[in-house]
Amino acid sequence: MSAAPEDETVRLRLDLRYDGTDFAGWATQPGLRTVQGTLEEALTTVLRLAAPARLTVAGRTDAGVHARGQVAHLDVPLAAWRAAPGRSERPPEEALVSRLAGVLARDARPRGAGDVVVHRVRIAPPGFDARFSAVWRRYAYRVADTPAARDPMRRRDVLWHGRPLDVAAMDVAAQWLRGEHDFAAYCKPREGATTIRTLEELRWERRADGLVVATVRADAFCHSMVRALVGASLAVGEGRRPVDWPAAVLAAGRRDPGVTVVAAHGLTLEEVGYPADEELATRAAQARNVRTLPTR
């Protein structure tokens, strides 16, 4: 195999999962354990990079939020990628997954069971950007509202709620929130950032195991949006608010003190959707544009 030019790089796509309980969120923060910081340190070590690895992620999760279908990318020297197998005959994709598993679970308890796992690595197709190429993100929020649904082995990813919920009423209320709106009433504001989003799916159901589960899918989410939507839904499910109240809050366009941002641990990023490979670059360019609502 010929040597790669020193400045030649390759973009890698990483598919990963994590238990967010003991992380201070995704994004690197000085002095705190974060998913990004943990992964970047492991990648830098395994790939023997001269400069620290820098990850771009599909969606930054808050402290305590979990992920089953998170996606990230990073650019690395082609030579480092080719060298990932070391003396083994494994392809770089397989070798990097295996070596990361060893580093990430090195101090785990139980032994070998780390709270972040990279389960797939591959060379990204041209134009791929983990954040801007994504067309939707899908989350689930899980609630146990009866003693029968409370499983101690699920206490880290299920909210134990003290009152029984009217799931049918919650689902009716959810229907009026779908579509493209300014979700300022459900977002923690960030200077210079838009709060316009397209909520493609928001539905509630009681599943066979007794859990009440929200499925939430949108092109993107602003800070605390999903947990605020869940908080408004729970107010309806308890009977404290009418089914049209969440829509009225949305229309008001400002944060309502009656909307509780629920606990993070019930929330899991389940999946990120991307277009066909030939559309990745176009989608990334579109997503970088600042959105505005059409004039009515």
C-alpha positions in Angstrom: 0.0 0.0 0.0 1.5 3.4 -1.0 2.1 6.0 1.6 -0.6 8.7 1.9 0.3 12.4 1.5 0.6 14.0 4.9 -2.2 16.5 4.2 -4.7 13.9 2.8 -7.6 13.3 5.1 -10.7 11.0 5.2 -14.0 11.7 6.8 -15.4 9.0 9.1 -19.0 8.4 10.1 -19.4 7.1 13.6 -22.6 5.4 14.9 -22.8 5.3 18.6 -24.9 4.8 21.7 -24.6 6.0 25.3 -26.2 6.0 28.7 -26.2 9.7 29.5 -26.6 9.3 33.3 -23.1 10.1 34.2 -22.3 12.6 31.5 -22.7 16.4 31.6 -24.2 16.3 28.2 -22.7 15.8 24.8 -20.6 19.0 24.4 -17.2 19.4 25.8 -17.1 21.4 29.0 -13.9 22.2 31.1 -13.6 20.0 34.1 -16.7 17.9 33.3 -17.1 14.4 31.9 -19.0 14.7 28.5 -19.7 12.3 25.7 -17.8 14.4 23.2 -14.8 14.8 25.4 -14.6 11.1 26.3 -14.9 10.1 22.6 -12.4 12.6 21.3 -9.8 11.6 23.9 -10.3 7.9 22.9 -10.1 8.6 19.2 -6.9 10.7 19.7 -5.3 7.9 21.6 -6.4 5.0 19.3 -5.6 6.8 16.1 -2.4 8.3 17.5 -3.3 11.7 16.2 -0.9 14.6 16.4 -3.7 17.0 17.1 -6.8 16.2 19.3 -9.8 14.7 17.4 -12.7 17.0 16.8 -16.2 15.5 16.4 -19.3 17.0 14.7 -22.5 15.5 16.0 -26.0 15.1 14.6 -27.6 16.5 17.7 -26.2 17.7 21.0 -27.9 16.1 23.9 -28.3 17.6 27.3 -26.9 16.3 30.6 -28.7 13.0 31.5 -30.2 12.4 28.0 -29.4 9.1 26.4 -28.8 8.1 22.8 -29.4 4.8 20.9 -28.9 6.2 17.4 -26.5 9.1 17.6 -24.2 9.9 14.6 -21.0 11.9 14.5 -18.2 12.5 12.0 -14.6 13.5 12.2 -11.8 14.1 9.7 -8.5 12.2 10.2 -5.3 11.8 8.3 -5.6 9.0 5.7 -2.4 7.6 7.1 -3.8 7.3 10.6 -6.9 5.6 9.2 -4.9 3.0 7.3 -2.7 2.4 10.4 -5.7 1.7 12.6 -5.4 -2.2 12.3 -1.8 -2.1 13.6 -0.3 -5.5 12.9 -3.7 -7.3 12.5 -5.3 -8.2 9.2 -8.6 -6.6 10.2 -10.0 -3.8 8.0 -9.7 -0.3 9.6 -13.5 -0.2 10.2 -13.5 -3.3 12.3 -10.2 -2.5 14.1 -11.2 1.0 15.1 -14.5 -0.2 16.6 -12.7 -3.0 18.6 -9.9 -0.7 19.8 -12.3 2.1 20.9 -14.4 -0.5 22.8 -11.3 -1.4 24.8 -10.4 2.2 25.6 -13.9 3.4 26.4 -14.7 0.5 28.7 -11.2 0.4 30.4 -12.5 1.6 33.8 -16.1 0.5 33.5 -18.0 -1.3 36.1 -19.3 -4.0 35.5 -16.0 -4.8 33.8 -16.1 -4.2 30.0 -19.6 -2.6 30.1 -18.9 1.1 29.2 -21.6 3.8 29.1 -20.6 4.9 25.6 -20.2 2.5 22.6 -19.2 3.2 19.0 -20.8 0.2 17.2 -20.0 1.2 13.6 -17.3 3.2 11.8 -17.1 3.8 8.1 -15.8 6.2 5.5 -18.5 8.8 5.0 -19.8 9.4 1.5 -18.9 12.6 -0.3 -20.8 15.6 1.1 -21.7 14.0 4.4 -22.0 16.2 7.5 -23.4 14.5 10.6 -25.2 17.7 11.7 -26.2 19.5 8.6 -26.9 16.6 6.2 -29.5 15.2 8.6 -33.1 15.5 7.6 -34.7 14.5 10.9 -34.0 13.4 14.4 -36.3 11.0 16.3 -36.6 10.9 20.1 -38.6 8.8 22.5 -39.7 9.9 26.0 -40.7 7.1 28.3 -43.0 7.5 31.3 -44.2 4.9 33.9 -47.4 6.2 35.4 -48.5 3.1 37.3 -46.7 0.9 39.9 -47.0 -2.1 37.5 -45.0 -0.2 34.9 -42.1 0.7 37.2 -39.1 -1.5 36.5 -36.1 -0.7 38.7 -33.8 -1.9 35.9 -35.3 0.9 33.7 -35.1 3.7 36.3 -32.3 5.4 34.4 -34.3 5.9 31.2 -37.9 6.0 32.3 -39.6 8.8 34.2 -41.6 7.5 37.2 -44.7 9.7 37.2 -47.0 9.8 40.3 -50.3 10.3 38.5 -52.2 8.2 36.0 -52.3 9.7 32.5 -55.0 10.1 29.9 -52.9 9.0 26.9 -55.8 9.6 24.4 -56.1 13.3 25.5 -52.3 13.7 25.3 -52.3 12.4 21.7 -55.1 14.7 20.7 -53.2 17.7 22.1 -50.1 16.6 20.2 -51.8 16.6 16.8 -52.2 20.4 17.0 -48.5 21.0 17.4 -47.3 19.2 14.3 -46.0 21.1 11.3 -43.7 24.1 10.8 -44.0 26.6 13.6 -42.0 29.0 15.7 -41.4 26.9 18.8 -40.1 29.9 20.9 -42.7 29.0 23.6 -41.0 25.6 24.0 -37.4 26.5 23.6 -34.7 27.9 25.8 -33.6 30.9 23.8 -30.1 31.3 22.3 -28.9 34.6 20.9 -28.9 34.6 17.1 -30.5 31.1 16.8 -33.9 30.5 15.1 -36.6 28.6 16.9 -38.5 27.7 13.8 -38.8 24.0 13.4 -40.9 21.4 11.5 -42.4 19.0 13.9 -43.0 16.0 11.7 -44.3 13.6 14.3 -45.5 13.9 17.9 -47.6 11.1 19.2 -48.4 9.4 22.5 -49.2 5.7 23.1 -49.4 3.2 25.9 -47.3 0.2 25.0 -47.7 -3.4 26.0 -45.3 -3.1 28.9 -47.5 -0.4 30.4 -45.1 2.5 29.6 -46.5 5.7 28.2 -44.2 6.7 25.3 -43.9 9.8 23.2 -42.4 9.6 19.7 -41.1 13.0 18.6 -39.5 13.6 15.2 -38.5 16.9 13.6 -36.0 18.3 11.2 -34.1 19.7 14.2 -34.8 20.7 17.8 -33.9 23.7 19.8 -32.7 23.6 23.4 -35.1 21.8 25.8 -37.8 21.6 23.1 -38.7 18.0 23.5 -38.7 18.0 27.3 -40.9 21.1 27.3 -43.4 19.5 24.8 -43.5 16.5 27.1 -44.1 18.7 30.1 -47.1 20.3 28.4 -48.4 16.9 27.4 -48.3 15.6 30.9 -50.3 18.6 32.2 -53.0 17.6 29.7 -52.7 13.9 30.6 -53.2 14.7 34.3 -56.3 16.7 33.6 -54.8 20.0 34.8 -55.0 21.6 31.4 -57.4 21.2 28.4 -56.3 19.5 25.2 -56.0 22.8 23.4 -53.7 24.4 25.9 -50.3 23.2 24.4 -51.4 24.7 21.0 -52.4 28.0 22.8 -49.0 28.2 24.4 -47.3 27.6 21.0 -49.4 30.4 19.4 -48.5 32.8 22.2 -44.9 32.6 21.2 -43.4 33.0 24.6 -42.4 30.7 27.5 -45.3 29.9 29.8 -44.6 29.2 33.5 -47.2 26.5 33.3 -44.9 24.4 31.0 -42.6 22.2 33.0 -39.3 21.0 31.4 -39.4 17.4 32.5 -36.4 15.4 33.7 -33.7 14.5 31.2 -33.3 10.8 32.0 -36.6 9.8 30.3 -35.4 11.1 26.9 -33.5 9.0 24.3 -32.3 10.0 20.9 -33.4 6.9 18.9 -32.5 7.6 15.3 -31.1 10.2 12.8 -32.3 10.2 9.2 -30.2 11.2 6.2 -31.1 11.6 2.5 -29.6 9.5 -0.3 -25.8 9.9 -0.7 -26.2 12.1 -3.8 -28.3 14.6 -1.9 -26.1 14.9 1.2 -24.2 18.0 0.1 -27.3 19.8 -1.0 -29.1 19.1 2.2 -26.1 20.3 4.2 -26.1 23.6 2.3 -29.8 24.1 2.8 -29.6 23.4 6.5 -27.1 26.1 7.1 -29.6 28.8 5.9 -31.4 30.7 8.7 -35.1 29.8 8.6 -38.0 32.1 8.6 -41.7 31.5 8.5 -43.5 32.3 5.3 -45.5 35.6 5.3 -49.3 34.8 5.6 
